[in-house]
Amino acid sequence: MKNPNWKLTVSVVLDDLERHRGEGVPTLDELASNVGVSRQTIWRHKDIVERLTAIRKSRLGTGLGTRRRTVNERIRALEAENAELREENNNLLLNFMRVAQRLKDMGVDPFKILGPGSRDPTRLSAEQLE
C-alpha cells in the first residue's frame, strides 16, 4: 500500500543525508522500500532523483558514500579479519590449556572438569598437558 505522506518522508530522509546524518547513502531501491513506495514512483519525480544523486556524489567525494570495494580490497579486508580471528582463537586455546594445566597441577583431572569435548585433539590433547 502506498504511503500517502511518502514525499514528506523522502524529503526528511534527504534533508538528514544532506546534513551528513547517518551512514552511507541509500540506493533508489532502498529509499523506495524504506518509504513504502515503488522505485518507479520515486523515479518519476526527477527532483528527488536529482537530490539523491547529488548527495551520493558529494558523499563519494568525501569518502562517506557506499562505493563497493574492489575484489582485491575485499580480499585484503577478509584476510585481515581472518588473521585477527586466528589470533583470538590461538589466545583462547592458550588460556584453555593454561586452565587445564592448573587443574592438573591441583590434582584434578581436567577431562572430568572440562567435559568429553575437551578430548578433541584440536582443542586439547593429553600430551599438551604434560
PyMOL commands that set and color helices and strands:
alter all, ss='L'
color gray80, all
select helices_A, chain A and resi 6-18+28-35+39-43+46-62+71-105+110-114+116-119+126-129
alter helices_A, ss='H'
color red, helices_A
deselect
rebuild
show_as cartoon
